[in-house]
Amino acid sequence: MNIVLINPPHTAIGSRVPDDHLPPLGLLAIGGPLIDSGHAVRLVDAEFGPMPLSSLVDDALSGDPDFVLIGHSGSTSAHPTALSIAGMIKARAPGVIVIYGGVFPTYHWRDILTETNVFDFIVRGEGEATLTALVEAIEMRQPLASVAGIAYRDDLGRPAATQPAMTIGDLDAYRVGWELIDHRRYSYWGGKRAVVMQFSRGCPHLCNYCGQRGFWTRWRHRDPVKFAREIAWLHRQHGVELINLADENPTSSKKAWRAFLDAMIAENVPVLIVGSTRADDIVRDADILDLYRKAGVIRWLLGMENTDEETLSLIRKGGSTKSDREAIRLLRQHGILSMATWVAGFEDETLSDLWRGFRQLLAYDPDQIQALYVTPHRWTPFFRIARDRKVIQKDVRLWDYKHQVMHMTRLKPWMLFFAVKLIEVAVQSRPKALARILFHPDPVQRHSMRWYTKMGRRVWFREVWGFLVTDRRVTGGPTLAEFWGAPQDTEEESMIVRRQPRKPTAPVIEGQGLAKERRLAG
C-alpha cells in the first residue's frame, strides 16, 4: 500500500521561534514497521517553513496514496491544524483513508468521530503494532473488530472502539524508520545534527496532572546495549551529534540506566545527550554521575513543577524541594546543565506565593528555567480536581503549556503573566547565571547556554507580544468540564498491560522491601 505520514506545522512558540527542528519520532516509529511489512511509506514534514497547508496537501496527495496518517507530539494544541489538513485531504481525495493518532485523539476519539467525518480511523495508544494490523485488515478486507486499539464509525455512523491494544512488551521488536528523513535537515542545540529517541516509555510515578503516564500504561525500556549501538550507528552513518531523549523518566531503573551508560562509554562516540528526569533519580545516582557525563549526558530537564510543598502534595509529585536543590548541585558538580521546570497558575496562588517561588528558584540556582502554566488534560486525575475552574482560553492551539488557560481566584491574567515574565528575567539574568553564560570553562556548555539564552530571549518577547496583542482571552467562560467534557480518569490507561512470565522470587534482603515501598509511593 502507498502510505503518507504527515507531521502538521505546529503553531506553538517553541516550534516557530527556534531555527532548529527535530524529526517527528512518533511518525518514524510507525513508519519503520510499515516499511518492514512491505508498504511504500513517505513522510511530509510541514514544520519546515512552516509549510502552507495547501502545499502540504498537494505534496501528500502527489503520489496518489491509499492511506494518510496524521500525528503530532503536541497533539492537543496541534489538533485544530490536523483537523484542517484532514478536511482538505477529504475534499480533494474522498477515497483516501485518513488515520489519526496521538495522545489527544486516543482519549477524545468519541468527540472527534462525532463532530467530524474527515478521520476514518483513530489509533489509540502505541501505534507500531496497531497501525500495521489496521492497514493489513483493510487491505485484506478483514473485520475491523479484529484489530485492537482503534476507533471508527460503525455502519450506522456511530463512534465505536475495539478493545484496547496490548502494550508492546519488547520495544526493540519494532525499529524506527530513520530512512524516511534527511538527517542533514534536522538539528538542535544551535545547529548540531540531532534526532529524538526513546530509551523507555511510560513512568512508574503517580503525578496526577501528567498526560503521558496513562498513555504508555506502564514503564518499559529498550535493551541498553542495543540502544547505545543504535546511537553509535546514527553518529557514524548519519553524523548525528545530539540525542534528545523523549522519555518521561529514562532513569527509573538504575540497573538498566547504568547498563546503558556503560554501553555508551564503550561505543566511544562524541554524542551529546539531553532529556528529562526526576531530581530523586539524580540524588539516587550520586555515585555514578561521573558515568552520566562520560556517556555524553550534557543537560537534564528536572520536572520540579513547583517549589511549594503543599502544591507538590496536591499534584502527587512525590518529590521534595530538598531533593530538587540537591539534584541541581550534584549535576553542576559533574559538569551537567540543569533546567528546572516551574509551573504557575494553580487556582489559589497569590503574588506572595509567586514571590516565595522566586526566592526558592534562586536558592535552587539552576542553570536554566522553563516557566509553564497549569494545563489540565481530561484523562488525568487532576482534571477531576480542577473540573469546575473557568476556562479563559478557548483557542485549543494555545493549550501548549506556554499560555494561561484557566481562571485564577486571586490573580488576574495580566498579574500572573507579568509576574512570571519578571521571574524568568530575574532568574536568568542573576550574576551567577550571566557569569556561566559568559565565562564557563567548558566550551560545549558555554555554547549551549548561550544558544538557550538567545532562544529564550526571542520566546520571551514573542510571549509578551502575544499576550498584549494577538491572544484573546475570555471572561465568564465555560468550566473545564463544560469545555472538554466529563473527566476520563477512569480510563486513563490507554492499553492493556502485557504480562511478563513470572520469574522465581528471590528471598527479600532486609532493606529491599522498604526501597520498593518508596518507589511505589514515589
N, C-alpha and C positions, 0 to 999 in steps of 0.2 A: 504494500500500500504506500501511497505517496502522502507523507505527513510533514506538516509545517508547525514548528514551535514558535510562539510569539511571546516576546518579553515586552510588555507595554512600556511606553515612556512614562516615567514616574514624575508626578508634579511636586514631590516633596523637595524642600530646600536642599537637603543633603544630597539629592540626586542631581540637582541643577547647578549648584554653585561650584563644586569641585571640577577640575579639569580631568580628573581620573575617573575611570569606570571599571567596575568589577564584573566578571561574567556571571550570568544567572545560573547558579549551581543547581537549583531545583529543576530547571528545564534540561540541563545537561545530564542530570542524574536519571531522568526518564528517557532521554534520548539514547543513551548507551544501550539499555535493554531492548529498545525498539529496533535499533540498528542490528543488534545481535539476533533478533528474531526475523531478520530478512527484509525489513521495511526501509524505504528511502526516506531519510529524515533530513530536514533543513531548519536552521534557526534564523529567525528575523529578530534582531536585537534593536529595538527602536529607541534605546536610551541614548544612542549617539545622535547628537544634533540639538534637541531630540527630533526624531523623525516625525514629520506631519502624519496624522492618521490616514489621510488619503494615500500618501506614498507608501505607508506601511501596508495598507490593504492591497495596493497594486502589487507590491513585492510578494506578499503572502500568496496571492492568487495567481501569480505569473506562471507557475508550473502546474496549474490545474490539480491542486491537492485533493485527496479524498477526505483527509482529516485536518483540522486546525486545532491546535492545543494552546490555550491561553493560561498563563500563570505568572505570578509576581510575588517576590518575597515580602513586600509590603502590601499584602493582599487587601486589607481593609481600605486604606487610602487609595489604592490602585483600582478598586472595584468600579468606580464610575467610568474610568478610561477603558477597562476591559469590557464593560457593557457596551460602550460606544463602538469599540472595534468589532465585537461580535455582531452588533446590529448592522454595521456597514458590510461585513462579510456576507451575512444572510441576504441583505438587499441585492448584492452583486451576484452571489452564487448560492441560491437557496439549497442546492443539493449537497453542499459541503457540510460535513458533520463537525460541529463545533463542540469541543470538550473544554471544561473549565476546572481548574484545580488550585489548591492553596488552602491556607488556614481559614480565611474568611468564608469562602464557598463551602468548605467542609461542614461548617456549623449553620450557615444561613441558606442551605440548599432549598429548604421549603419556600422561603420568601422569594428567592431568586427565580425558582421554577414557576412560582405562582404569578409573579409580577411581569415576567418576560418569557418569550419563547425563542430567544436568539441563542440560548445554550441548549444543546441536545442532551448532553450528559455532564454530570459533575462527579469528579473523583474525590472521594472522602478519605483523608489520611494519606499515608505514604503511597506514592504513585507508581513505583517501579513495576511491581507485580500486577497491581490492579489495572493499570493502563494497558499493559501488554495483553492481559487477559481480555479486556474490553474490546480492543481492536481485533483480536482474533475471533471473539464471539460474533462481532458484527460481520467480519469478513466471511466466516463460516456459517452465518445465519443460525447461530445457536441461541437458545433462550437467554435473555438478558438477566433473568433471575439467577442464573448460574454464576454470575460474576459478583463476587462480594466486594463491598466498598464503593458502590456507585449510587447515584440518584438520577432520576429521569422522570418524564411524564408517561403515565400509563396510557392504555388505549382510550381512556375517557378524558385524557388531558390533565389528570390529577398528579401532583408531585408524589413520587414513590421512591423508596430506597430499599436496596437489598441489605442483607445483614452486614455488619461491619467486617472489614477485612482483618486478617491476622497481621500482627506486627512482623516485620522482617527479622527473623532470628539471626541470620548471618549477613551482616552489612557488606561483606566482601563478595557476596554472591552476585551483586549487580555492579557493573562498572559505570563510571562517569564517561559520557561521550565527549571527551576532550577534542576529538577531531571536528566537532561542529563549530569551533571558534578559531579565529586567527589570533593567536596569543599576543601578537605584536600590538593589537588594538587595546588591550586591557592593562590597566596599571593602577597603582595605589601608592600612598606614602610619598607622593611627589615625583611620579614618573617611573617608579620601579615596576617592572613587569610582574603581574600578580594574578592570582586566582583565589577563589573561595573554595574551601574544603570542609569536610566534617570528619572528625575522628570519632565522634559519638553522636547519638541522638537522644533527646529527652533529658530529664533531670530528676533525681530522686527526692528533691526537696519539695516542700508543700506551700510555697508562696501563693497566696490566694488571688493575686492580681495577674499572674503570669498567663499569657495567651498561648504559650508554646508547650508547656509541660503536658497538658492533656492531649494535645495534637499527636505527640510522639508516643504517648501512653506509658512507656517505661524507658529507663536509661539502658542503652546498649553501646558497645564500642566496636570499632574495627580491630582487626589484628594489628598490633602495634608495629611489628616488623614490616608487614605488607604496606601499611600506611606510610611509614618512613621511606620505603622503597619507591612508592609512587611519587612522593615529593621529590626524591632524588632524580627520578626519571623525568619529571616535569622540568627540573632545572637543567639537566644535561641535554634533553631533547628539545625543549622549547624556550630555554633561557629564563624560566620563571625565577624571580628573585625574592618574592614575598608571598607567604601563605596567610590568608585571612580566615581564621577558623570560625565557622558559623555555629559551632556548638553552643548550647546553653551552658553546659558545665563539663568541659572536656576532662577535668582533673578529678572527677568524682571518685574514681578508683585509683588510689596511689600506686598500687601494683601495676595496673595497666599503663598509667601515665609514665611511671618510671621506665617501663619496658620501651615505651615509645621514645623517651628522651635518650636512652642508651642506643636505640636503633638509629636515631638521627645523628648522634655523635659518631657512630660507626660509619654512616654514609659519607660523612665529611664533605658536605656541600654548603656553600655560603648562602643559605636561605634564611631570611628573617621570618619570624612567626609572630602574629598578633592575634588576639582573641579576647574572650571574656571568661571570667571565672568568679568563684566566691572567695572573699577575703579569708574565710575559715580554712579553705584548702591551702592558701598560701602560708598561713601560720602553721598548719599541719606539716607542710613540706619544707619547713625551715632548714632541715638537714640536707635537702637535695636541691635547693635553689641554685646552687652553682651549676648543676646539670641543666636547669632551665636555660640559663644563658649560653652554655656551651652548645646546646641543641639549636639555638637560634631565636629563642623567645626574646623579643625586644620590648613588647608592651602588653599589659593586661588591662582590660576594662573591668573594673570591680563594681558589680551591681550593688551599690550601697543603698540606693533608693532614698534613704532619709537619715538624718542624724538624730532624730528624736526616738528614744526607746519606746515610747507609747505607740508611736506610729508604726515602728518596726513590728511591734506586737500585733497591731491591728491587721497588718498585711501578711502576718505569719512569715516574716522574712527568715527568722531563725538565727540571724547573726547578732552581733553586738557592736557598739561603737568602739569598744576596746579592741576587738579583733580587726576592725576596719583600719584603725590607726596603726596597729602593729603590722598589718599586711603591707601597707604603704612603706613603712620604714624598712621592712625586710626586702621589698622589691628594690628600693633605692640602693640598699647596701650591696645588692648583687647586680647592679647595673641594668635593671629593668624598669621601664617607664610605667607609671600608674596613671590611669584615667578613672576618676571617680564619677559615677553617675549619681545625680542628685535630683529627686523628683519633688516637685511642688504641686500645689493645687488640691491638697486634701481639704475637706469641707470646712473644718473649723479653724484653719490656720489664721494666725494674726501676724501683723508686722513684727511683733515681739518674737513669734516663733521663727520667722524668717531671719531675724537678726541673730537669734540663737543658733540657727543652722549655719549662717555665715561664719560665725565665730568658731563653730565646730569644724567647718571646712578648713579654715585657716589652721586650726590645730592639727588636722589630718596632714596638711601640707602635701597634697597630691601634685603630680607634675601637670596634669590637665584635668579639667572637669567638663562634664556634659550635663547641662541642665535640661530636664524634661518635665512634662506635665502629666498628671494622672489621666490615663486614657483607658477606661474600663472596657473589657470585652465581654460580650453577652454570655459566653460559655464558661466564665470563671466564677468562683465563689464570691469574689469581690464585687461583681456586678450586682449580686443579690443585696449586698450591704448598701450599695450606692443607688439602687434602682429608683428611688424617689427623688434623687437630685435632678435639678433642672439642667437641660442642655442649652448652652449658649452658642454652640457652633453646629449648624445643621449641614454644612458642606462636608460630606464624607471625605473628600480629598484632603481635608485638613486634619483628619483623625490620625496623625502621624507622630504623636508624642511631642511635637515641637510647637503645638498650638493649644491654647486653652479650649477645652470643650465643655466644661461643666461649671455651673454657678457655685460660688463660694458664699458661705454665710456671712463672713465678716470683712471680706475684701472685695472691692470692685475689680473687674478685669484689668483696668489700667494700673491699679495699685499693685496687683500681683506681678503683672508683666514688667513694669519698670523696676520693681524690687529685684526680680530675678535677673534682669539685664545688668543692673548695677552690681549685684553679687558676682556675676560672671566676670565683669571687668575688674572688679577689685581682687578676686582670687587669681585671675590670670596675669594681672599686672603687678602683683606684690613683688617686692625686691628679690626675694628668693627665686621666684619663677622667672623673672627677667634675667637674672644672673645665669640661670641654667640655659636659657634660650641663647644668650649671647656668648657664654664662655664655657659651656660644658666641655670637658676634656675629650669625650668620646665624639668623634665627628659624625658617626652614624646617628647617635641620639640627638646631637645638635641639629642635624638636618631634619630629623623627624619632628622635633619640637618647633622648629621654625616653620616647617610646612603646615603643621596643625594650627599654629598661631595665625598664619596667613589665611587658611581656610576658615578658622573660627571668626576672624575679623569680618570676612566677607559675609558669612552666615549671619553674624550679629546684626550688621546693618540691613541685610535683607529682611530679617525678622522685624526689626523696628519699622521699616518701610511698610511691610505687610500689615502690621498691627495698626499703624496710623492711617494707611491709605487703602489697601486692597481688600483685607479681610473684613467680612461682615458678620458681626455677632448679633444675636437676638436677645431680647428681654422677654420674660414671660413665656419662654419656650416650653416644649414638652418635657416630661420626665424621661430619664433614661429608658425605662420600661416602655413608655409610650413611643419613644423614638425608634428603638431597636426591636422591641417585643419582649415577651416574658423571659426571665432568666433560664439559662440552659445548663446550669452547673451539674444537673443530674445526668447529663450526657456529655460531660466534659471530655472523657476519654473517647477518642475517635475510632480506636481499633480494639481488637481483642488481643490480649496478651498471649503470645505463643509460648506455651510452657516448655521449658527445657527438661530433659531427662534428669531425674533426681540422682544426685551423687551420694555415695555413702557419707554419713555425717561423722565428723571427727569430734573427739572429746573437746569440750569447751574449756579453755585455759582461763583461769581467773583473770578478770580484766577485759577479756574479749567480749563477753556479754554486755558489759557496760558500754563499750565502744560502739557496739551495734545499736544499742538503745539510743545513744546520742545521734548516730547517723540517721536513724529512722525519725527521730524527733526534730532533726535539724531543718 
